[in-house]
Amino acid sequence: MMSPRAVNGLQSWSSVARWTLFGPLACVIIALVYNAVAFADLGEEALQRAMVSAIMLPLLLAVPLFFYLSMRIRSLAIMNRRLGLVARTDSLTACLNRGAFTAKVETHLSSNVGPQTGALLIIDADNFKAINDLHGHDAGDEALTILARSIRSVLRAGDLIGRMGGEEFGVFLPSVDQAEAEQMAERVRRAVQLAQFSPRGQTYALTVSIGGAVFDGTTNFTELFHIADQRLYGAKHSGRNQAAIVHTLDQPPVDYRKSA
């Protein structure tokens, strides 16, 4: 599979120009070298004609050919990028899907660039089943898009959001401490609560419960998700529409091999 950098390069018009220019130029150089050797002993006039043909024929044939091929490659690169985006994105909310979100968080956690600090938030819509039961699944889908838009509206550049499944979302906040994670969770909660949702013309208040795990040092997605999910469960049972954030150092270690 082509790297994202290569795909991005092939999508640009400059790449089409480079292929159209340097492809025929390479053909001309090869033809000149070959004809100079092959026609060297046939006299000056024959050699001059051979040199002219070595320039004209590649230009006449190779320019349109390389232009066509580079346009085809560009189209395939754009299609490849679009397919990759579809494969990584939840079609309803335009968030990363669970697999892509998990992979991106794991990549960040495994990198060795700078100090490893941050937080994982798990955000779950309160009483979401009631929306589907009272107003139908179309209203439920609308509520999910509003939730995603509300969450995204308060995130920083570099933060990640993914739909974990159903009415549950994940947010990864790099380079935050516990106080900053709590502030962000509260901003998310307020943004959702202030969102306008009126299925069938009836105002319906959306709220979310949030569980979070803050880390400082080496960790992995499984550990963060387990702790954040526990905090989410606690927030739900403490009355909903609230956030519960904890540092991983305040949690007892878990042997995930026993539950595998």
Secondary structure, 3 states (H helix, E strand, C coil): CCCHHHHHHHHCHHHHHHHHHHHHHHHHHHHHHHHHHHCCCCCHHHHHHHHHHHHHHHHHHHHHHHHHHHHHHHHHHHHHHHHHHHHHECCCCCCECHHHHHHHHHHHHHCCCCCCEEEEEEEEECCHHHHHHHHCHHHHHHHHHHHHHHHHHHCCCCCEEEEEECCEEEEEEECCCHHHHHHHHHHHHHHHHHCCCCHHHCCCCCCEEEEEEEEECCCCHHHHHHHHHHHHHHHHHCCCCCEEEEEHHHCCCCCCCCCC
